[in-house]
């Protein structure tokens, strides 16, 4: 009798675990049913992530979607620690500087902004009142703050937050490369060894040069759009051949922690939307605003 009770209890426990596993909500927007999506928005406190990547050459050894693969990996890992709904692959950003390389998809400036606006509007219409854009591509570093600032142009019932790219922290494995490491070099290659090791071809990394060509000489505070091509015509900056999984783990864990902090900060923020609404009202009649 005692054995039967123990067996029944064990079966019940396993069944309960199975039900719990099945009921756990996916963080991926595209994997949720309509009913589960409603529950996911509630569980996330209306907080959603928009991981922002790109399609471009990444040296001779990394996939075109490196930025997209890395940022979505980090975002999904963060959402396991602090639940948020994660939007599907998004790669409609700024990459004009790589149009000379095969596989690059560079949308017009107008379309980039319009599509991003309509995407966040649609996310909000579906309950995302706090949208954290997680940037995974250096070419978006000016686009995304501008987009966030442009939200003040008209009223919105949601807030856009921009979380910049991979954040480093003190310590970690010492780097082997000593020069510039901007694109597809030691850091980014190491990171991709974590997110998609099956797509990393380290043996090809040394077949092209990632050295700064320094073909334009201007003061640091003078900007020209051709600066990247002038310095890195192979669309490769650094040395990916010395990448390690150890460094990738360190970098990725740091990035994931930053995203977790960003999610928690957005969830706790009860002022930004109030201030936006206050600003919109005052902007209708600026002469009536008391200084």
MARFI-39229 format. One line per 10 residues: their letters; for each residue x, y, z of N, C-alpha, C, O. Coordinates in steps of 0.02 Angstrom, whole numbers. Example, Ala and Ser with C-alpha at 12.3 -4.5 7.8 and 13.67 -1.06 7.14 Angstrom:
2
as = 660/-284/390/615/-225/390/660/-165/390/712/-166/423 | 642/-112/354/684/-53/357/645/2/394/670/57/402
//
This chain:
291
xxxxxxxxxx = 42/-60/0/0/0/0/44/63/0/31/110/-37 | 95/62/43/139/120/48/174/132/-19/183/189/-40 | 195/76/-52/229/83/-116/182/114/-168/204/155/-209 | 119/95/-167/70/122/-214/60/196/-203/55/234/-251 | 58/217/-139/50/288/-124/110/328/-149/102/382/-177 | 170/300/-138/231/333/-160/231/340/-236/248/393/-263 | 213/286/-271/212/287/-344/161/338/-370/174/375/-418 | 102/340/-336/51/387/-357/74/459/-347/63/502/-389 | 107/471/-290/133/538/-276/185/560/-326/187/617/-349 | 229/512/-344/281/526/-393/251/543/-461/273/590/-494
xxxxxxxxxx = 201/503/-481/168/516/-545/134/584/-545/137/620/-594 | 102/600/-489/67/665/-483/116/722/-488/103/773/-520 | 175/713/-455/226/766/-456/252/777/-527/260/833/-549 | 266/721/-562/291/726/-630/239/759/-675/256/801/-718 | 176/740/-665/122/769/-705/116/844/-692/106/883/-738 | 121/862/-628/117/933/-610/174/973/-641/164/1028/-666 | 234/943/-641/292/977/-672/281/985/-746/299/1036/-775 | 252/933/-777/239/936/-849/189/991/-866/197/1028/-915 | 136/996/-825/86/1048/-836/117/1117/-828/103/1163/-867 | 159/1124/-775/192/1188/-764/237/1207/-822/239/1265/-844
xxxxxxxxxx = 274/1157/-849/319/1170/-905/280/1191/-966/300/1236/-1004 | 221/1159/-977/180/1175/-1034/148/1244/-1027/137/1279/-1077 | 134/1264/-965/100/1327/-953/148/1386/-952/126/1444/-954 | 213/1373/-948/262/1428/-947/259/1465/-1013/264/1435/-1066 | 251/1530/-1009/243/1569/-1069/310/1580/-1104/361/1594/-1073 | 309/1572/-1170/368/1588/-1209/378/1663/-1208/329/1701/-1204 | 440/1686/-1212/454/1757/-1218/448/1780/-1290/444/1840/-1303 | 448/1733/-1337/447/1750/-1408/376/1768/-1431/330/1727/-1427 | 368/1829/-1455/304/1853/-1480/273/1803/-1528/214/1786/-1523 | 313/1777/-1575/287/1736/-1630/267/1666/-1607/232/1631/-1644
xxxxxxxxxx = 287/1646/-1548/270/1579/-1524/207/1577/-1481/182/1523/-1465 | 182/1634/-1461/124/1638/-1417/59/1631/-1456/53/1657/-1512 | 10/1597/-1426/-57/1599/-1454/-89/1666/-1437/-61/1704/-1397 | -146/1681/-1467/-179/1744/-1453/-197/1750/-1379/-188/1803/-1348 | -222/1695/-1351/-241/1696/-1280/-179/1703/-1236/-179/1740/-1186 | -126/1666/-1253/-65/1670/-1215/-33/1739/-1220/-1/1763/-1173 | -42/1771/-1278/-13/1838/-1287/-44/1887/-1236/-9/1928/-1207 | -110/1881/-1227/-143/1925/-1178/-113/1915/-1109/-100/1963/-1072 | -102/1852/-1090/-73/1837/-1025/0/1861/-1022/22/1884/-969 | 36/1855/-1077/106/1876/-1079/113/1951/-1068/158/1973/-1033
xxxxxxxxxx = 68/1990/-1097/70/2062/-1087/58/2079/-1014/91/2124/-987 | 13/2044/-982/0/2056/-911/61/2036/-869/81/2073/-824 | 89/1978/-884/146/1954/-845/207/1999/-854/246/2008/-807 | 214/2028/-913/272/2071/-927/260/2143/-903/304/2185/-909 | 201/2156/-875/182/2224/-855/186/2271/-915/209/2328/-910 | 163/2245/-972/160/2284/-1035/228/2306/-1060/234/2356/-1096 | 280/2268/-1042/348/2284/-1063/371/2236/-1118/369/2175/-1109 | 393/2264/-1173/413/2223/-1231/481/2245/-1256/500/2303/-1252 | 519/2196/-1281/585/2210/-1309/582/2208/-1385/549/2165/-1414 | 617/2255/-1416/625/2254/-1489/700/2249/-1503/733/2300/-1510
xxxxxxxxxx = 726/2188/-1509/797/2180/-1525/810/2202/-1597/776/2181/-1644 | 858/2246/-1606/869/2280/-1670/936/2260/-1699/988/2278/-1672 | 935/2222/-1754/997/2201/-1786/1003/2230/-1856/978/2285/-1869 | 1037/2194/-1900/1048/2218/-1968/1071/2158/-2010/1089/2106/-1983 | 1071/2167/-2076/1100/2117/-2121/1158/2150/-2158/1149/2194/-2199 | 1218/2128/-2143/1278/2158/-2171/1336/2108/-2166/1334/2060/-2128 | 1387/2120/-2206/1447/2079/-2202/1480/2088/-2134/1484/2143/-2107 | 1504/2032/-2107/1542/2034/-2044/1608/1998/-2056/1617/1939/-2037 | 1655/2034/-2087/1719/2004/-2104/1709/1944/-2150/1656/1936/-2179 | 1761/1903/-2157/1756/1845/-2201/1731/1782/-2165/1728/1728/-2195
xxxxxxxxxx = 1714/1789/-2100/1704/1728/-2059/1640/1725/-2018/1625/1674/-1988 | 1602/1780/-2016/1540/1780/-1977/1479/1788/-2023/1485/1815/-2078 | 1421/1766/-2000/1360/1770/-2041/1336/1842/-2050/1350/1886/-2009 | 1299/1853/-2103/1272/1920/-2118/1227/1945/-2062/1223/2005/-2050 | 1193/1900/-2029/1147/1919/-1976/1177/1919/-1907/1140/1912/-1858 | 1242/1927/-1901/1276/1923/-1836/1244/1968/-1784/1228/1946/-1728 | 1233/2032/-1802/1204/2079/-1754/1135/2056/-1731/1118/2059/-1672 | 1096/2033/-1779/1028/2010/-1765/1029/1949/-1720/991/1944/-1672 | 1072/1901/-1736/1077/1839/-1697/1100/1853/-1626/1073/1825/-1578 | 1149/1897/-1619/1176/1911/-1553/1128/1950/-1509/1119/1934/-1450
xxxxxxxxxx = 1096/2001/-1538/1051/2042/-1497/989/2004/-1477/963/2013/-1422 | 965/1961/-1520/905/1923/-1501/922/1869/-1450/882/1855/-1405 | 981/1839/-1457/1003/1790/-1407/1006/1823/-1338/980/1797/-1289 | 1039/1881/-1334/1047/1915/-1270/979/1937/-1243/967/1932/-1182 | 935/1961/-1286/869/1983/-1264/827/1926/-1237/793/1933/-1186 | 829/1869/-1271/790/1811/-1249/817/1783/-1183/779/1762/-1140 | 882/1784/-1176/912/1761/-1112/892/1808/-1055/878/1786/-1000 | 891/1873/-1070/871/1921/-1018/798/1912/-999/779/1918/-941 | 756/1898/-1049/684/1889/-1036/670/1827/-994/617/1821/-965 | 717/1780/-992/710/1722/-947/720/1742/-875/693/1711/-829
xxxxxxxxxx = 760/1794/-864/773/1818/-796/722/1870/-773/702/1871/-715 | 700/1913/-819/650/1964/-804/602/1965/-864/618/1991/-917 | 544/1935/-854/500/1920/-911/479/1983/-950/458/2033/-921 | 486/1978/-1015/461/2029/-1062/445/1992/-1127/472/1939/-1141 | 402/2022/-1166/385/1993/-1231/436/2018/-1282/448/2079/-1287 | 465/1972/-1320/519/1989/-1367/494/1987/-1439/471/1935/-1462 | 499/2043/-1472/475/2049/-1542/519/2006/-1588/577/1994/-1573 | 490/1982/-1644/529/1942/-1692/588/1979/-1722/598/2039/-1709 | 625/1944/-1764/686/1972/-1795/671/2038/-1830/625/2043/-1870 | 711/2089/-1814/702/2155/-1843/770/2180/-1868/817/2186/-1829
xxxxxxxxxx = 774/2193/-1933/839/2211/-1963/833/2269/-2012/871/2274/-2060 | 786/2314/-1999/772/2368/-2047/805/2433/-2024/772/2484/-2015 | 871/2431/-2015/907/2489/-1988/953/2521/-2038/947/2512/-2099 | 1000/2560/-2012/1046/2601/-2053/1109/2562/-2068/1146/2542/-2022 | 1123/2551/-2132/1184/2514/-2152/1207/2536/-2221/1232/2495/-2260 | 1200/2600/-2237/1221/2625/-2302/1295/2613/-2315/1315/2602/-2372 | 1335/2615/-2262/1408/2609/-2269/1431/2540/-2293/1490/2531/-2309 | 1386/2491/-2295/1405/2424/-2317/1370/2402/-2382/1368/2343/-2398 | 1343/2451/-2418/1306/2434/-2479/1351/2403/-2533/1326/2372/-2580 | 1417/2413/-2526/1463/2386/-2576/1479/2312/-2564/1514/2281/-2604
xxxxxxxxxx = 1453/2284/-2509/1468/2214/-2492/1407/2169/-2505/1351/2190/-2494 | 1418/2108/-2530/1363/2063/-2545/1324/2044/-2482/1353/2033/-2429 | 1258/2039/-2490/1215/2018/-2436/1188/2074/-2393/1144/2062/-2351 | 1213/2135/-2403/1189/2192/-2363/1120/2213/-2388/1108/2218/-2448 | 1075/2226/-2340/1008/2251/-2357/1002/2320/-2325/996/2325/-2264 | 1002/2372/-2367/1001/2441/-2342/937/2476/-2366/930/2492/-2425 | 891/2486/-2319/828/2519/-2335/837/2595/-2336/882/2622/-2303 | 794/2630/-2372/798/2702/-2376/786/2733/-2307/754/2702/-2264 | 811/2793/-2297/804/2827/-2233/731/2836/-2214/712/2823/-2156 | 690/2858/-2261/619/2868/-2247/585/2804/-2225/545/2803/-2178
xxxxxxxxxx = 601/2749/-2260/569/2685/-2243/591/2660/-2175/551/2633/-2137 | 655/2669/-2159/679/2648/-2093/638/2680/-2037/616/2646/-1991 | 629/2745/-2041/594/2781/-1989/519/2765/-1989/489/2757/-1936 | 490/2761/-2048/418/2747/-2052/403/2677/-2027/355/2667/-1990 | 444/2629/-2047/432/2560/-2026/442/2552/-1951/404/2516/-1918 | 492/2585/-1923/504/2580/-1851/447/2613/-1813/425/2587/-1761 | 422/2669/-1838/366/2703/-1805/303/2660/-1807/268/2653/-1756 | 289/2631/-1864/229/2589/-1869/236/2525/-1828/187/2499/-1803 | 298/2501/-1822/309/2441/-1782/296/2455/-1708/261/2417/-1675 | 323/2509/-1683/311/2526/-1612/238/2544/-1601/211/2528/-1548
xxxxxxxxxx = 207/2577/-1649/136/2593/-1643/95/2529/-1638/49/2524/-1597 | 111/2480/-1680/75/2417/-1679/88/2377/-1616/43/2344/-1589 | 150/2379/-1592/166/2346/-1529/124/2377/-1473/97/2341/-1430 | 119/2443/-1473/80/2477/-1422/6/2461/-1428/-29/2452/-1377 | -19/2457/-1488/-90/2440/-1499/-106/2372/-1471/-163/2358/-1452 | -56/2330/-1467/-64/2263/-1440/-45/2259/-1366/-36/2204/-1339 | -39/2315/-1334/-30/2315/-1262/39/2331/-1236/49/2334/-1175 | 88/2341/-1280/156/2357/-1258/160/2432/-1242/169/2473/-1287 | 154/2449/-1180/156/2520/-1160/227/2543/-1146/241/2603/-1144 | 272/2495/-1137/342/2511/-1126/384/2469/-1175/390/2408/-1167
xxxxxxxxxx = 412/2502/-1224/449/2467/-1277/522/2484/-1271/543/2541/-1278 | 562/2432/-1257/634/2440/-1249/667/2416/-1314/668/2356/-1328 | 695/2463/-1352/731/2445/-1413/802/2427/-1392/839/2470/-1367 | 821/2365/-1403/888/2342/-1385/931/2343/-1448/921/2304/-1494 | 978/2389/-1450/1018/2398/-1510/1076/2348/-1513/1114/2341/-1465 | 1082/2313/-1569/1136/2266/-1578/1182/2285/-1636/1225/2245/-1655 | 1174/2345/-1663/1212/2364/-1723/1239/2435/-1716/1201/2482/-1704 | 1304/2444/-1725/1336/2509/-1717/1308/2562/-1762/1306/2621/-1744 | 1286/2543/-1822/1260/2592/-1870/1194/2623/-1849/1171/2671/-1879 | 1163/2596/-1796/1100/2624/-1771/1110/2672/-1712/1061/2697/-1684
xxxxxxxxxx = 1172/2685/-1694/1185/2723/-1633/1160/2795/-1637/1147/2826/-1585 | 1153/2822/-1697/1125/2889/-1705/1051/2885/-1724/1011/2928/-1704 | 1033/2835/-1762/964/2827/-1784/915/2819/-1726/864/2852/-1723 | 932/2776/-1679/884/2759/-1626/873/2815/-1575/816/2828/-1557 | 925/2850/-1552/911/2908/-1509/869/2962/-1545/826/2993/-1515 | 883/2971/-1611/842/3018/-1649/770/2996/-1651/724/3036/-1643 | 759/2931/-1662/691/2905/-1664/656/2916/-1597/598/2937/-1594 | 691/2901/-1542/662/2911/-1476/644/2985/-1465/591/3000/-1438 | 689/3030/-1485/675/3101/-1478/616/3122/-1520/576/3165/-1500 | 609/3092/-1579/554/3109/-1625/486/3089/-1598/435/3110/-1625
xxxxxxxxxx = 484/3048/-1546/420/3029/-1517/384/3089/-1486/324/3087/-1474 | 422/3142/-1472/392/3202/-1443/354/3244/-1495/323/3294/-1478 | 357/3222/-1558/324/3259/-1611/248/3255/-1607/213/3302/-1626 | 223/3199/-1581/150/3191/-1574/135/3145/-1515/179/3108/-1493 | 74/3148/-1489/57/3108/-1430/60/3033/-1443/42/3009/-1497 | 84/2997/-1393/85/2924/-1393/62/2899/-1325/72/2932/-1274 | 31/2841/-1325/10/2813/-1260/60/2760/-1237/42/2714/-1199 | 121/2767/-1259/174/2720/-1239/240/2757/-1238/246/2813/-1264 | 290/2725/-1208/356/2755/-1202/407/2712/-1239/406/2650/-1234 | 451/2744/-1276/507/2709/-1309/570/2721/-1269/589/2777/-1254
xxxxxxxxxx = 603/2666/-1252/668/2669/-1219/720/2639/-1267/705/2591/-1303 | 779/2666/-1268/832/2639/-1311/890/2616/-1267/918/2654/-1228 | 906/2552/-1274/962/2523/-1238/1018/2512/-1288/1010/2472/-1335 | 1074/2546/-1279/1128/2542/-1328/1159/2472/-1330/1140/2429/-1290 | 1206/2463/-1376/1234/2397/-1390/1272/2365/-1333/1266/2385/-1275 | 1310/2314/-1350/1345/2273/-1302/1384/2314/-1251/1427/2354/-1269 | 1369/2303/-1188/1402/2341/-1135/1456/2297/-1103/1446/2238/-1090 | 1514/2327/-1091/1569/2290/-1060/1571/2307/-987/1545/2359/-965 | 1602/2265/-949/1612/2278/-877/1685/2264/-861/1719/2229/-898 | 1709/2291/-806/1780/2281/-788/1796/2208/-777/1753/2169/-756
xxxxxxxxxx = 1857/2189/-791/1878/2121/-780/1866/2077/-841/1861/2101/-897 | 1863/2013/-829/1852/1966/-883/1916/1941/-914/1970/1965/-895 | 1912/1895/-960/1972/1867/-991/2011/1921/-1029/1980/1962/-1062 | 2076/1921/-1025/2116/1970/-1062/2109/1960/-1137/2108/1904/-1161 | 2105/2015/-1173/2100/2011/-1246/2168/1997/-1277/2220/2020/-1252 | 2168/1960/-1330/2230/1944/-1366/2248/1997/-1417/2307/2009/-1431 | 2197/2029/-1446/2211/2081/-1496/2225/2147/-1461/2198/2160/-1407 | 2266/2188/-1491/2286/2251/-1460/2263/2312/-1500/2265/2368/-1474 | 2242/2302/-1562/2221/2359/-1603/2147/2373/-1597/2114/2349/-1551 | 2121/2413/-1644/2050/2430/-1646/2009/2367/-1657/2027/2323/-1696
xxxxxxxxxx = 1953/2363/-1622/1909/2304/-1625/1837/2327/-1631/1798/2321/-1584 | 1819/2354/-1689/1753/2384/-1699/1701/2335/-1727/1643/2335/-1706 | 1722/2293/-1775/1672/2256/-1814/1699/2189/-1838/1747/2186/-1876 | 1668/2135/-1814/1686/2066/-1832/1755/2046/-1806/1785/1998/-1829 | 1779/2085/-1757/1844/2070/-1728/1839/2020/-1670/1794/1978/-1668 | 1885/2026/-1623/1889/1978/-1568/1825/1976/-1526/1800/1922/-1512 | 1800/2034/-1507/1740/2036/-1465/1679/2006/-1500/1647/1961/-1473 | 1664/2032/-1559/1603/2010/-1593/1606/1937/-1613/1556/1902/-1611 | 1664/1915/-1633/1672/1844/-1651/1663/1800/-1590/1631/1748/-1593 | 1692/1822/-1534/1684/1784/-1471/1610/1780/-1451/1587/1728/-1428
xxxxxxxxxx = 1574/1835/-1459/1503/1836/-1442/1463/1788/-1484/1418/1754/-1459 | 1479/1785/-1548/1442/1741/-1594/1459/1668/-1580/1419/1624/-1597 | 1516/1655/-1550/1533/1587/-1529/1484/1563/-1475/1477/1503/-1463 | 1451/1610/-1442/1401/1594/-1391/1332/1588/-1422/1296/1539/-1409 | 1313/1637/-1463/1245/1638/-1490/1235/1587/-1545/1184/1553/-1546 | 1283/1581/-1591/1278/1533/-1647/1347/1507/-1666/1373/1525/-1718 | 1376/1464/-1624/1443/1438/-1638/1447/1400/-1704/1501/1397/-1734 | 1392/1373/-1726/1391/1334/-1789/1401/1378/-1850/1415/1352/-1905 | 1394/1444/-1842/1400/1489/-1900/1466/1528/-1900/1476/1571/-1943 | 1509/1514/-1852/1573/1550/-1848/1627/1509/-1884/1637/1450/-1869
xxxxxxxxxx = 1663/1541/-1930/1716/1509/-1969/1782/1543/-1952/1809/1581/-1992 | 1808/1529/-1893/1869/1563/-1870/1927/1554/-1918/1969/1598/-1925 | 1929/1497/-1950/1985/1483/-1996/1987/1531/-2055/2039/1536/-2089 | 1933/1566/-2068/1931/1614/-2123/1948/1686/-2101/1957/1730/-2143 | 1951/1697/-2036/1957/1765/-2010/2019/1802/-2033/2017/1864/-2039 | 2072/1767/-2045/2135/1799/-2065/2143/1807/-2140/2196/1829/-2164 | 2092/1788/-2178/2098/1792/-2251/2086/1863/-2278/2099/1876/-2337 | 2062/1909/-2236/2055/1978/-2254/2085/2022/-2199/2094/1999/-2142 | 2099/2083/-2215/2128/2129/-2166/2074/2170/-2131/2029/2197/-2163 | 2080/2175/-2065/2036/2218/-2027/2073/2278/-1999/2051/2308/-1950
xxxxxxxxxx = 2129/2295/-2030/2171/2351/-2006/2144/2417/-2032/2118/2421/-2087 | 2149/2468/-1991/2127/2536/-2009/2170/2562/-2066/2231/2567/-2059 | 2139/2579/-2123/2176/2603/-2182/2193/2677/-2179/2237/2700/-2215 | 2158/2715/-2136/2174/2786/-2124/2182/2825/-2190/2232/2858/-2201 | 2130/2821/-2232/2136/2853/-2298/2109/2924/-2300/2117/2959/-2350 | 2077/2947/-2247/2054/3016/-2243/2081/3047/-2179/2081/3015/-2126 | 2106/3107/-2184/2137/3140/-2126/2099/3204/-2109/2108/3255/-2141 | 2057/3200/-2059/2016/3256/-2038/2019/3261/-1961/2033/3212/-1927 | 2005/3320/-1935/2002/3326/-1861/1948/3279/-1833/1900/3263/-1867 | 1956/3259/-1771/1910/3212/-1740/1839/3239/-1737/1791/3201/-1738
xxxxxxxxxx = 1831/3305/-1733/1764/3334/-1726/1734/3353/-1794/1682/3387/-1795 | 1764/3331/-1849/1736/3342/-1915/1711/3275/-1942/1751/3228/-1951 | 1646/3270/-1954/1616/3206/-1974/1600/3206/-2049/1578/3257/-2076 | 1612/3150/-2081/1590/3139/-2150/1566/3067/-2156/1595/3022/-2125 | 1514/3056/-2195/1484/2990/-2199/1529/2936/-2227/1517/2877/-2216 | 1581/2955/-2263/1624/2905/-2294/1679/2881/-2246/1723/2842/-2266 | 1678/2904/-2183/1733/2890/-2137/1744/2815/-2128/1801/2792/-2125 | 1690/2776/-2123/1698/2704/-2110/1731/2670/-2170/1779/2632/-2161 | 1707/2683/-2230/1736/2653/-2290/1808/2675/-2298/1850/2635/-2320 | 1823/2737/-2281/1891/2762/-2287/1939/2724/-2242/1997/2713/-2259
xxxxxxxxxx = 1915/2703/-2184/1958/2669/-2137/1956/2593/-2143/2006/2559/-2135 | 1896/2565/-2158/1888/2492/-2160/1851/2471/-2223/1792/2451/-2219 | 1883/2474/-2280/1849/2459/-2344/1826/2387/-2350/1781/2372/-2390 | 1855/2342/-2311/1833/2271/-2313/1774/2258/-2267/1752/2201/-2260 | 1749/2311/-2235/1695/2305/-2186/1714/2254/-2133/1676/2208/-2117 | 1772/2264/-2106/1802/2219/-2057/1851/2260/-2016/1896/2292/-2044 | 1842/2259/-1950/1885/2300/-1907/1906/2259/-1847/1865/2246/-1802 | 1969/2240/-1845/1994/2199/-1790/2022/2133/-1814/2040/2126/-1873 | 2026/2086/-1770/2055/2020/-1786/2012/1966/-1754/2019/1951/-1694 | 1969/1936/-1793/1924/1884/-1767/1957/1817/-1756/1928/1773/-1725
xxxxxxxxxx = 2018/1809/-1781/2052/1744/-1776/2072/1726/-1705/2085/1668/-1690 | 2075/1776/-1661/2097/1763/-1592/2038/1759/-1543/2048/1758/-1482 | 1977/1755/-1569/1918/1753/-1527/1915/1689/-1485/1943/1638/-1505 | 1882/1693/-1428/1875/1635/-1384/1804/1632/-1356/1771/1683/-1346 | 1781/1573/-1342/1715/1564/-1311/1715/1594/-1240/1664/1619/-1217 | 1772/1591/-1207/1776/1618/-1139/1761/1693/-1139/1723/1717/-1097 | 1790/1730/-1186/1777/1802/-1191/1704/1814/-1210/1672/1860/-1184 | 1678/1773/-1255/1608/1779/-1276/1560/1770/-1218/1512/1808/-1212 | 1573/1721/-1176/1530/1710/-1117/1531/1772/-1072/1478/1793/-1048 | 1589/1800/-1061/1595/1858/-1018/1557/1918/-1047/1518/1951/-1013
xxxxxxxxxx = 1568/1930/-1112/1534/1986/-1145/1458/1977/-1144/1421/2024/-1128 | 1436/1918/-1162/1365/1905/-1167/1331/1911/-1099/1277/1939/-1093 | 1362/1884/-1048/1333/1888/-981/1326/1961/-958/1278/1980/-926 | 1376/2000/-976/1374/2072/-960/1316/2106/-996/1279/2145/-967 | 1309/2091/-1059/1256/2120/-1100/1187/2098/-1075/1141/2139/-1069 | 1181/2034/-1060/1117/2008/-1035/1098/2043/-969/1040/2061/-959 | 1147/2052/-926/1134/2086/-862/1110/2158/-874/1066/2182/-839 | 1140/2192/-924/1120/2261/-940/1048/2262/-965/1010/2308/-949 | 1029/2213/-1005/961/2210/-1031/911/2196/-975/857/2225/-972 | 930/2151/-930/887/2137/-871/875/2201/-832/819/2216/-812
xxxxxxxxxx = 929/2239/-821/922/2302/-785/877/2350/-823/838/2387/-792 | 883/2350/-889/841/2394/-930/768/2376/-925/725/2420/-921 | 753/2311/-926/683/2288/-920/655/2309/-852/599/2336/-848 | 693/2297/-800/669/2313/-733/659/2389/-725/611/2411/-693 | 704/2427/-754/698/2500/-749/636/2524/-785/600/2568/-760 | 622/2495/-844/562/2514/-882/499/2496/-844/452/2535/-840 | 498/2436/-815/440/2414/-777/427/2461/-717/369/2475/-701 | 479/2484/-686/472/2526/-626/459/2599/-643/440/2638/-598 | 467/2618/-705/460/2688/-725/387/2708/-729/351/2686/-774 | 365/2750/-682/296/2774/-683/292/2848/-698/239/2879/-689
xxxxxxxxxx = 347/2878/-721/349/2949/-733/351/2969/-807/322/3019/-827 | 386/2929/-848/398/2950/-917/334/2962/-956/328/3012/-991 | 285/2917/-951/223/2926/-987/184/2986/-961/154/3024/-1001 | 184/2996/-895/150/3055/-867/182/3119/-893/146/3166/-911 | 248/3120/-895/283/3180/-918/273/3191/-993/267/3248/-1016 | 270/3136/-1031/256/3143/-1102/188/3176/-1112/181/3223/-1151 | 137/3151/-1077/70/3179/-1084/68/3252/-1063/34/3293/-1094 | 103/3268/-1010/107/3338/-987/140/3381/-1041/117/3436/-1055 | 193/3356/-1070/229/3392/-1123/184/3403/-1184/182/3458/-1211 | 148/3350/-1205/105/3356/-1264/52/3410/-1254/39/3450/-1299
xxxxxxxxxx = 23/3412/-1194/-28/3463/-1180/1/3533/-1182/-28/3578/-1211 | 59/3541/-1151/90/3608/-1151/113/3629/-1220/112/3688/-1236 | 133/3581/-1261/158/3598/-1327/103/3621/-1374/117/3652/-1426 | 40/3606/-1357/-16/3630/-1398/-22/3706/-1395/-41/3738/-1444 | -8/3734/-1337/-15/3806/-1326/45/3833/-1288/38/3851/-1229 | 102/3837/-1320/163/3857/-1285/160/3926/-1253/194/3939/-1203 | 120/3972/-1281/116/4039/-1253/77/4041/-1187/83/4088/-1148 | 38/3988/-1175/0/3984/-1113/39/3952/-1057/16/3950/-1000 | 98/3926/-1073/138/3891/-1024/173/3941/-979/210/3985/-1002 | 162/3935/-914/195/3978/-866/266/3954/-853/276/3895/-838
x = 313/3998/-858/383/3980/-847/399/3978/-773/456/3964/-753
//
